[in-house]
Amino acid sequence: MHTVTANGANIPAIGLGTWTLDDAAAEGMVAEALRVGYRHIDTAAMYKNEVGVGAGLKAGGVARNDIFVTTKVWPDQISKGALQASVERSLKNLGVDHIDLILIHWPSKTVPLADSIVALNDVRARGLARHIGVSNFTIAMVQEAARLSDAPIACNQIENHPLLNQDRVIAACRALGIAITSYCPLARGGDLFTNPAITAPAARLGVSPAQVVLRWHVQQDGIIAVPRTSNPARLPQNLDVFSFALTADEMNAISALRSAANRICDFDFSPKWDAA
């Protein structure tokens, strides 16, 4: 299994995203993903599918210590005390005794980051989570989190795909030894999969457009991708991105698409994003 090493964490470079899957769908997809070789499963308290994910972990027939499980705490639960309680609920729902990576799902506009970081460190110190991290954090936020935390921040999970330029926050994370996990890594397909920058290498290599995009992610230093699918047939394909490589010109052509500045996840509670 290809992994990204970041501040002590060894994170499989391709994981299964479970956003929008209900418990029943999550159970089946997680079990099948483990069967075909996935070892990284990504969920969140807000997804309301941790029970299903946990059932899938059991049904998949893979030893718990061989699976990297990520979950997240919603911003209304990231104050001291509330964060720990959220993690304890996640452990119960998932049916596991520890989480490999616990993330603050989104930064809060009301809870001081220092309080959340203290709570994250407490969760880690108590053995409830092996590693801690953040999600949807800007450059200034991730730098502040790293400064405040006693334990290293392992990951910043952000929207990242060929139609959105995240170079600056990625560079800031790399400088701190922090991995990037790309959510919505395929930009939900659509027009991206018919762009010549994607279709040309797909034709040259005999792979799918999705595989080209995922290869673009993992061919970059310190980048992890967690594509979500509701189609079990796509699971092996999304994982099979380590047997081929894109040329430098192909990588550059895909990266050039980021000028589209197409951000999918932007809400009223989102932070003020860094300029490209």
Secondary structure per residue as TSV (DSSP state, phi and psi in degrees):
chain	resnum	aa	ss	phi	psi
A	1	M	-	360.0	125.9
A	2	H	-	-75.9	129.2
A	3	T	E	-125.6	159.0
A	4	V	E	-109.6	128.2
A	5	T	E	-99.2	127.3
A	6	A	E	-147.8	111.4
A	7	N	T	48.7	45.1
A	8	G	T	94.1	-13.1
A	9	A	E	-95.7	138.7
A	10	N	E	-112.5	103.5
A	11	I	E	-109.5	122.3
A	12	P	E	-54.8	134.1
A	13	A	S	-71.4	-22.1
A	14	I	B	-120.2	129.0
A	15	G	-	-127.0	171.7
A	16	L	E	-98.2	117.9
A	17	G	E	-81.6	144.6
A	18	T	-	-123.9	10.1
A	19	W	T	-58.0	135.2
A	20	T	T	81.0	-5.9
A	21	L	-	-84.5	131.9
A	22	D	-	-80.2	179.3
A	23	D	H	-56.7	-46.7
A	24	A	H	-64.1	-46.1
A	25	A	H	-65.8	-40.3
A	26	A	H	-63.3	-41.2
A	27	E	H	-58.6	-49.0
A	28	G	H	-66.0	-42.6
A	29	M	H	-69.1	-41.1
A	30	V	H	-64.8	-45.4
A	31	A	H	-60.2	-44.0
A	32	E	H	-69.0	-39.1
A	33	A	H	-59.6	-45.0
A	34	L	H	-63.4	-38.2
A	35	R	H	-62.4	-36.7
A	36	V	H	-91.5	0.1
A	37	G	T	123.9	-6.3
A	38	Y	-	-63.8	144.6
A	39	R	-	-133.2	13.8
A	40	H	E	-134.2	120.6
A	41	I	E	-121.8	129.9
A	42	D	E	-116.7	125.1
A	43	T	-	-140.5	-168.8
A	44	A	-	-164.4	152.3
A	45	A	G	-57.1	-39.2
A	46	M	G	-66.6	-23.0
A	47	Y	G	-70.4	-18.2
A	48	K	T	55.9	37.6
A	49	N	-	-133.8	15.4
A	50	E	H	-62.4	-33.0
A	51	V	H	-63.2	-44.6
A	52	G	H	-66.0	-41.4
A	53	V	H	-59.8	-44.9
A	54	G	H	-61.4	-40.4
A	55	A	H	-63.8	-38.2
A	56	G	H	-66.5	-36.3
A	57	L	H	-60.1	-41.7
A	58	K	H	-69.9	-41.7
A	59	A	H	-72.9	-20.1
A	60	G	T	-71.4	-17.5
A	61	G	T	74.1	20.7
A	62	V	-	-110.7	138.2
A	63	A	-	-58.2	138.4
A	64	R	G	-53.9	-41.4
A	65	N	G	-69.1	-10.5
A	66	D	G	-94.9	1.5
A	67	I	-	-115.6	135.1
A	68	F	E	-100.6	112.6
A	69	V	E	-108.6	125.0
A	70	T	E	-112.3	134.1
A	71	T	E	-139.2	174.3
A	72	K	E	-139.5	153.4
A	73	V	E	-107.9	127.6
A	74	W	-	-68.7	148.7
A	75	P	G	-61.5	-21.0
A	76	D	G	-79.7	2.2
A	77	Q	G	-123.6	19.8
A	78	I	-	-103.7	13.9
A	79	S	S	-79.4	164.0
A	80	K	T	-59.3	133.2
A	81	G	T	95.1	-55.1
A	82	A	H	-66.8	-39.3
A	83	L	H	-64.3	-45.6
A	84	Q	H	-60.9	-40.8
A	85	A	H	-65.0	-38.3
A	86	S	H	-63.6	-42.3
A	87	V	H	-64.2	-41.1
A	88	E	H	-63.1	-38.1
A	89	R	H	-65.0	-41.2
A	90	S	H	-62.4	-41.7
A	91	L	H	-60.0	-43.9
A	92	K	H	-64.5	-46.2
A	93	N	H	-62.9	-40.9
A	94	L	H	-78.1	-18.7
A	95	G	T	70.6	34.0
A	96	V	-	-125.5	162.8
A	97	D	S	-96.9	-7.2
A	98	H	-	-156.9	157.5
A	99	I	E	-109.4	139.7
A	100	D	E	-75.3	-36.7
A	101	L	E	-144.4	119.0
A	102	I	E	-108.2	131.1
A	103	L	E	-120.3	144.8
A	104	I	E	-73.1	118.5
A	105	H	S	-66.8	-45.4
A	106	W	S	-142.0	147.9
A	107	P	-	-65.5	151.5
A	108	S	-	-99.5	144.6
A	109	K	S	-90.0	-3.2
A	110	T	S	-123.3	-32.6
A	111	V	S	-88.2	125.2
A	112	P	-	-59.3	136.3
A	113	L	H	-59.9	-34.6
A	114	A	H	-57.5	-39.8
A	115	D	H	-64.4	-43.6
A	116	S	H	-65.0	-39.0
A	117	I	H	-68.2	-39.6
A	118	V	H	-58.6	-43.8
A	119	A	H	-66.2	-41.6
A	120	L	H	-59.7	-44.7
A	121	N	H	-64.1	-35.0
A	122	D	H	-65.1	-43.5
A	123	V	H	-59.3	-42.8
A	124	R	H	-67.6	-44.5
A	125	A	H	-61.8	-32.1
A	126	R	T	-82.9	-1.5
A	127	G	T	81.2	9.9
A	128	L	S	-76.6	-25.3
A	129	A	E	-139.6	140.3
A	130	R	E	-79.9	-34.7
A	131	H	E	-139.4	156.5
A	132	I	E	-124.8	154.4
A	133	G	E	-165.3	-169.0
A	134	V	E	-136.4	171.4
A	135	S	E	-147.3	141.2
A	136	N	S	61.9	33.1
A	137	F	-	-94.7	139.3
A	138	T	-	-78.7	176.0
A	139	I	H	-56.0	-52.7
A	140	A	H	-61.4	-38.6
A	141	M	H	-67.7	-42.9
A	142	V	H	-70.2	-34.6
A	143	Q	H	-66.5	-40.0
A	144	E	H	-66.7	-41.8
A	145	A	H	-59.8	-44.1
A	146	A	H	-63.6	-37.4
A	147	R	H	-69.0	-38.1
A	148	L	H	-78.9	-24.2
A	149	S	-	-87.4	135.8
A	150	D	S	-72.8	-44.9
A	151	A	S	-84.9	151.7
A	152	P	-	-69.1	144.4
A	153	I	E	-82.5	122.6
A	154	A	E	-88.1	-28.7
A	155	C	E	-154.8	146.5
A	156	N	E	-122.0	112.4
A	157	Q	E	-90.4	122.0
A	158	I	E	-136.7	159.0
A	159	E	E	-65.5	125.0
A	160	N	-	-153.8	124.0
A	161	H	B	-164.0	174.2
A	162	P	T	-68.2	-3.9
A	163	L	T	-107.7	15.3
A	164	L	B	-146.8	124.2
A	165	N	-	-86.2	110.8
A	166	Q	-	-115.5	23.7
A	167	D	H	-55.5	-41.3
A	168	R	H	-69.4	-45.4
A	169	V	H	-70.6	-33.7
A	170	I	H	-62.3	-44.3
A	171	A	H	-62.7	-40.3
A	172	A	H	-64.0	-39.3
A	173	C	H	-68.2	-43.6
A	174	R	H	-57.8	-39.3
A	175	A	H	-62.5	-23.5
A	176	L	T	-101.9	5.3
A	177	G	T	75.2	17.8
A	178	I	-	-96.0	131.5
A	179	A	E	-76.2	158.9
A	180	I	E	-111.0	127.3
A	181	T	E	-105.3	123.0
A	182	S	E	-88.6	117.7
A	183	Y	E	-100.5	160.8
A	184	C	S	49.6	45.0
A	185	P	T	-66.0	-21.2
A	186	L	T	-97.8	6.9
A	187	A	T	53.3	28.5
A	188	R	T	58.8	29.1
A	189	G	S	67.1	-117.8
A	190	G	G	59.8	-133.6
A	191	D	G	-62.3	-26.5
A	192	L	G	-57.5	-39.4
A	193	F	G	-74.8	-8.4
A	194	T	G	-108.4	2.4
A	195	N	S	-73.8	136.2
A	196	P	H	-56.3	-29.7
A	197	A	H	-63.8	-22.3
A	198	I	H	-98.9	-44.4
A	199	T	H	-70.2	-31.2
A	200	A	H	-65.3	-51.9
A	201	P	H	-65.5	-31.6
A	202	A	H	-60.4	-43.5
A	203	A	H	-67.8	-41.4
A	204	R	H	-61.5	-39.7
A	205	L	H	-94.2	-13.9
A	206	G	T	70.9	37.0
A	207	V	-	-124.8	175.3
A	208	S	-	-85.1	160.5
A	209	P	H	-56.4	-39.2
A	210	A	H	-61.2	-41.1
A	211	Q	H	-63.9	-37.8
A	212	V	H	-61.7	-46.0
A	213	V	H	-64.8	-42.9
A	214	L	H	-66.5	-35.5
A	215	R	H	-64.6	-39.5
A	216	W	H	-55.2	-41.8
A	217	H	H	-62.7	-59.2
A	218	V	H	-74.5	-13.3
A	219	Q	T	-79.1	-8.5
A	220	Q	S	-92.9	148.8
A	221	D	T	-66.2	126.5
A	222	G	T	75.4	19.1
A	223	I	E	-109.0	131.5
A	224	I	E	-116.1	149.0
A	225	A	E	-129.6	139.9
A	226	V	-	-125.1	71.6
A	227	P	-	-65.0	140.8
A	228	R	B	-101.8	139.6
A	229	T	-	-142.3	149.5
A	230	S	S	-105.4	5.3
A	231	N	-	-110.3	107.3
A	232	P	G	-57.0	-27.5
A	233	A	G	-65.3	-23.3
A	234	R	G	-84.0	-12.5
A	235	L	H	-58.8	-52.3
A	236	P	H	-60.8	-38.0
A	237	Q	H	-63.1	-45.8
A	238	N	H	-64.8	-26.3
A	239	L	H	-84.0	-24.1
A	240	D	-	-87.5	71.9
A	241	V	-	-127.6	16.6
A	242	F	S	-112.8	3.1
A	243	S	S	-100.0	3.4
A	244	F	-	-145.8	167.3
A	245	A	-	-139.7	150.2
A	246	L	-	-90.3	148.2
A	247	T	-	-74.4	165.1
A	248	A	H	-59.9	-40.3
A	249	D	H	-64.3	-40.2
A	250	E	H	-65.7	-42.6
A	251	M	H	-59.7	-44.0
A	252	N	H	-66.3	-38.2
A	253	A	H	-65.7	-38.8
A	254	I	H	-68.7	-43.4
A	255	S	H	-61.7	-30.1
A	256	A	G	-65.3	-21.7
A	257	L	G	-67.9	-15.0
A	258	R	G	-66.9	-12.6
A	259	S	G	-63.9	-13.0
A	260	A	G	-63.9	-26.1
A	261	A	-	51.1	47.2
A	262	N	-	-96.0	94.7
A	263	R	-	-91.5	123.3
A	264	I	S	-84.6	-42.3
A	265	C	-	-105.7	94.4
A	266	D	-	-140.0	114.4
A	267	F	-	-125.0	172.0
A	268	D	T	-66.5	-21.7
A	269	F	T	-93.9	1.2
A	270	S	S	-67.1	152.4
A	271	P	-	-72.3	172.0
A	272	K	-	-76.0	110.7
A	273	W	-	-67.2	149.9
A	274	D	-	-65.9	142.2
A	275	A	-	-68.0	149.8
A	276	A	-	-67.6	360.0
